[in-house]
Amino acid sequence: MVEPYTNYESPSPNVNEIAQDFRRLGWFGFWVQSILGIIPIFLLIFVLFLRPASPSNPQNSALGLVLGYGCLFALIFTLYWCFRYSQIGNQLEDPNQRPAKAEVIHALWLGITANLIGMACVILVGFLMVGSLLYRMLTLPPGGSKLLTPLPGTTVLNAGSIITPFNLIAMQAMVNAMAAELAGIAVSLWLLSRVSSHQPK
């Protein structure tokens, strides 16, 4: 059985350090994830809710939509959960509100799990997007980049790029989302190591 923080009534600088770590790293994780996640969140909202669906768009497949919603909800949840760490830090400093050690560890594992789920969704979306772009590139004739059919029965080779600015923005958003989830994992693991190393007196 995991022992709760019942011995915090005695002066324990170690507990105060843990509380300060929760506050500092909670706010640090929140702002880092906010800065890195702003582009992916807005892009996912645009793609999932505002952009008209197109059957030719691989991101509008059932799997792509499920993974997109997973990325969006995981990013928003992990943003909130880093803010929650700062609130746990405040509770640890107050003898009347201190949660049990098991509750704190459970909260940290929940944060780690949410960040891992978010990162897995981002990676799978990245596989779909990069695979789609690679397939489109490999289906082009040698020396060509895009085929247009402006009139029935005619084909014109276009020298323009097949990769659009939106594709590059989406790839940048995926990198940002992975970095945001990685920051959340790092914060949660550091706090978990601090809590696990604490020995109640």
C-alpha positions as CSV (number, residue, x, y, z in Angstrom):
1,M,0.0,0.0,0.0
2,V,1.3,3.4,-1.0
3,E,1.7,5.7,2.0
4,P,-0.1,9.1,1.8
5,Y,1.6,12.3,2.6
6,T,0.5,12.1,6.3
7,N,3.8,13.1,7.8
8,Y,4.0,16.5,6.1
9,E,3.1,18.3,9.3
10,S,6.7,18.1,10.3
11,P,9.1,20.5,8.6
12,S,10.3,18.9,5.5
13,P,12.3,21.0,3.0
14,N,12.2,18.0,0.6
15,V,8.4,18.3,0.4
16,N,8.7,22.0,-0.2
17,E,11.1,21.4,-2.9
18,I,8.8,19.0,-4.6
19,A,5.9,21.5,-4.3
20,Q,8.1,24.2,-5.9
21,D,9.1,21.7,-8.7
22,F,5.5,21.1,-9.4
23,R,4.7,24.8,-9.7
24,R,7.8,25.7,-11.7
25,L,7.7,22.7,-14.1
26,G,3.9,22.8,-14.4
27,W,4.0,26.4,-15.6
28,F,7.1,25.7,-17.7
29,G,5.4,22.8,-19.4
30,F,2.2,24.7,-19.9
31,W,4.0,27.6,-21.7
32,V,6.3,25.4,-23.7
33,Q,3.3,23.3,-24.9
34,S,1.3,26.4,-25.6
35,I,4.0,27.9,-27.8
36,L,4.7,24.7,-29.6
37,G,1.1,23.5,-29.8
38,I,-0.6,26.7,-31.0
39,I,0.1,25.9,-34.7
40,P,-1.0,22.3,-34.5
41,I,-4.2,23.1,-32.5
42,F,-5.3,25.8,-35.0
43,L,-4.4,23.7,-38.0
44,L,-6.3,20.7,-36.6
45,I,-9.3,22.9,-35.9
46,F,-9.2,24.2,-39.4
47,V,-8.8,20.8,-41.0
48,L,-11.3,19.0,-38.8
49,F,-14.0,21.6,-38.5
50,L,-13.6,24.4,-41.2
51,R,-12.0,22.8,-44.2
52,P,-14.5,21.2,-46.6
53,A,-14.2,17.5,-46.9
54,S,-12.7,16.0,-50.0
55,P,-12.7,12.3,-50.8
56,S,-9.4,12.7,-52.6
57,N,-7.7,14.1,-49.5
58,P,-6.1,11.2,-47.5
59,Q,-6.4,13.2,-44.3
60,N,-10.2,13.0,-44.6
61,S,-10.2,9.2,-44.4
62,A,-11.8,7.7,-41.3
63,L,-8.5,6.7,-39.8
64,G,-7.1,10.2,-40.5
65,L,-10.1,11.9,-38.9
66,V,-9.9,9.7,-35.8
67,L,-6.1,10.3,-35.4
68,G,-6.7,14.0,-36.0
69,Y,-9.3,14.3,-33.3
70,G,-6.9,12.2,-31.0
71,C,-4.1,14.7,-31.7
72,L,-6.3,17.7,-31.0
73,F,-7.9,16.4,-27.8
74,A,-4.5,15.0,-26.5
75,L,-2.8,18.4,-27.0
76,I,-5.6,20.3,-25.3
77,F,-5.7,17.8,-22.4
78,T,-1.9,17.8,-21.9
79,L,-1.9,21.6,-21.9
80,Y,-4.5,21.6,-19.1
81,W,-2.6,18.8,-17.2
82,C,0.6,20.8,-17.1
83,F,-1.4,23.6,-15.6
84,R,-2.9,21.0,-13.2
85,Y,0.7,20.2,-12.0
86,S,1.1,23.8,-10.8
87,Q,-2.1,23.4,-8.8
88,I,-0.9,20.2,-7.3
89,G,2.2,22.2,-6.2
90,N,0.0,24.7,-4.4
91,Q,-1.9,21.8,-2.7
92,L,1.4,20.2,-1.5
93,E,2.4,23.3,0.3
94,D,-0.9,23.5,2.2
95,P,-1.0,21.0,5.0
96,N,-4.9,21.0,4.9
97,Q,-5.0,20.2,1.1
98,R,-2.1,17.8,0.6
99,P,-3.2,14.9,-1.6
100,A,-2.0,11.3,-0.9
101,K,1.2,10.2,-2.5
102,A,-0.7,7.7,-4.5
103,E,-2.9,10.4,-6.0
104,V,0.1,12.5,-7.0
105,I,1.7,9.5,-8.7
106,H,-1.5,8.6,-10.4
107,A,-1.8,12.2,-11.7
108,L,1.7,12.0,-13.1
109,W,1.1,8.7,-14.8
110,L,-2.1,10.0,-16.3
111,G,-0.1,13.0,-17.8
112,I,2.6,10.6,-19.2
113,T,-0.1,8.4,-20.7
114,A,-1.9,11.3,-22.3
115,N,1.3,12.7,-23.8
116,L,2.3,9.2,-25.2
117,I,-1.2,8.8,-26.7
118,G,-0.9,12.3,-28.3
119,M,2.6,11.5,-29.7
120,A,1.4,8.2,-31.1
121,C,-1.5,9.9,-32.9
122,V,0.9,12.6,-34.3
123,I,3.4,9.9,-35.5
124,L,0.6,7.9,-37.2
125,V,-0.8,11.1,-38.9
126,G,2.8,11.8,-40.0
127,F,3.1,8.3,-41.6
128,L,-0.2,8.9,-43.5
129,M,0.8,12.3,-44.7
130,V,4.4,11.5,-45.7
131,G,3.2,8.2,-47.3
132,S,0.6,10.1,-49.3
133,L,3.1,12.6,-50.5
134,L,5.6,9.9,-51.4
135,Y,3.0,8.0,-53.4
136,R,2.0,11.1,-55.3
137,M,5.7,11.8,-56.1
138,L,6.3,8.2,-57.2
139,T,3.4,8.2,-59.6
140,L,4.7,11.1,-61.6
141,P,6.5,10.5,-64.9
142,P,10.3,11.1,-65.0
143,G,11.1,14.8,-65.1
144,G,7.5,15.8,-64.3
145,S,6.0,17.1,-61.1
146,K,2.2,17.4,-61.8
147,L,-0.2,16.4,-64.5
148,L,-3.2,18.6,-65.4
149,T,-6.2,17.8,-67.6
150,P,-7.6,21.2,-68.5
151,L,-9.7,19.8,-71.4
152,P,-11.3,16.4,-71.9
153,G,-8.9,14.1,-73.8
154,T,-5.8,16.4,-73.2
155,T,-3.0,16.1,-70.7
156,V,-0.6,18.9,-69.9
157,L,2.6,18.4,-68.0
158,N,3.0,21.1,-65.3
159,A,6.5,22.0,-64.0
160,G,5.1,23.3,-60.7
161,S,5.7,21.6,-57.4
162,I,3.3,18.9,-56.3
163,I,4.0,19.8,-52.6
164,T,1.8,22.7,-51.6
165,P,2.4,25.2,-48.8
166,F,-0.3,23.6,-46.8
167,N,1.6,20.3,-46.9
168,L,4.7,22.1,-45.4
169,I,2.6,23.9,-42.8
170,A,1.0,20.5,-41.8
171,M,4.5,18.9,-41.5
172,Q,5.7,21.8,-39.4
173,A,2.6,21.4,-37.2
174,M,3.4,17.7,-36.7
175,V,7.0,18.4,-35.6
176,N,5.7,21.1,-33.2
177,A,3.1,18.7,-31.8
178,M,5.7,16.0,-31.3
179,A,8.0,18.5,-29.5
180,A,5.1,19.6,-27.3
181,E,4.2,16.1,-26.3
182,L,7.9,15.3,-25.6
183,A,8.1,18.4,-23.4
184,G,5.0,17.1,-21.5
185,I,6.6,13.7,-21.1
186,A,9.9,15.1,-19.8
187,V,8.1,17.3,-17.2
188,S,6.0,14.4,-16.0
189,L,8.9,12.0,-15.7
190,W,11.1,14.5,-13.8
191,L,8.3,15.2,-11.4
192,L,7.6,11.4,-11.0
193,S,11.3,10.8,-10.1
194,R,11.1,13.6,-7.5
195,V,8.0,12.2,-5.9
196,S,9.2,8.6,-6.0
197,S,12.5,9.6,-4.3
198,H,10.8,11.3,-1.4
199,Q,10.9,9.5,1.9
200,P,8.3,10.5,4.4
201,K,9.8,11.3,7.8
